[in-house]
Amino acid sequence: MARAGRRRKVAAVLLGAALALGAAGAAAAGTAGCRIAVLGDSLTAGYGLPLQAAFPARLEAALSARGLGR
């Protein structure tokens, strides 16, 4: 159980950082798009989680909700 809590905290920190960087990058780029590369391990990839619960899918959904999606 502690491991799951730790994973959630790590994911939350990474998500927050990625959102901040993505928003800053989008503002700096103006109307041009930007790309975010997520480097990590099995935690980042969401190993053992449903596809939509994995970090990349959650990051994409959060960015899209803020108008920064594809």
C-alpha positions in Angstrom: 0.0 0.0 0.0 2.8 2.4 0.8 4.3 1.7 -2.6 1.1 2.8 -4.4 1.0 6.0 -2.3 4.6 6.7 -3.2 3.9 6.1 -6.9 0.9 8.5 -6.8 3.1 11.2 -5.2 5.8 10.8 -7.8 3.2 10.9 -10.6 1.6 14.0 -9.1 5.0 15.8 -8.9 5.9 14.8 -12.4 2.5 15.8 -13.7 2.7 19.2 -12.0 6.2 19.8 -13.4 5.2 18.7 -16.9 2.1 21.0 -16.8 4.2 23.9 -15.7 6.8 23.3 -18.4 4.2 22.7 -21.0 2.3 25.9 -20.2 5.5 27.9 -20.2 6.6 26.3 -23.5 3.3 27.0 -25.1 3.3 30.6 -24.0 6.9 31.0 -25.2 6.1 29.3 -28.5 3.1 31.6 -29.2 0.9 29.8 -31.7 3.6 27.2 -32.6 3.1 23.8 -31.0 5.5 22.3 -28.6 6.5 18.7 -27.7 7.1 17.2 -24.4 9.3 14.1 -23.9 8.7 12.1 -20.8 11.7 10.1 -19.7 11.3 7.5 -17.0 10.9 3.9 -16.0 8.0 1.6 -15.5 6.4 4.1 -13.1 6.3 6.7 -15.9 5.1 4.2 -18.4 2.3 3.0 -16.0 3.4 -0.7 -16.0 0.6 -2.8 -14.6 -2.0 0.1 -14.9 -4.9 0.4 -17.3 -3.8 2.5 -20.3 -5.8 5.6 -19.4 -4.4 5.5 -15.8 -0.7 5.7 -17.0 1.2 8.9 -16.7 1.4 9.7 -20.5 -2.4 9.4 -20.9 -3.0 11.5 -17.8 -0.6 14.1 -18.9 -2.2 14.3 -22.3 -5.6 14.6 -20.8 -4.5 17.4 -18.4 -2.8 19.3 -21.1 -5.9 19.0 -23.4 -8.1 20.2 -20.6 -6.0 23.3 -20.5 -6.2 23.8 -24.2 -2.6 22.7 -24.8 -3.4 19.3 -26.4 -2.7 18.2 -30.0 
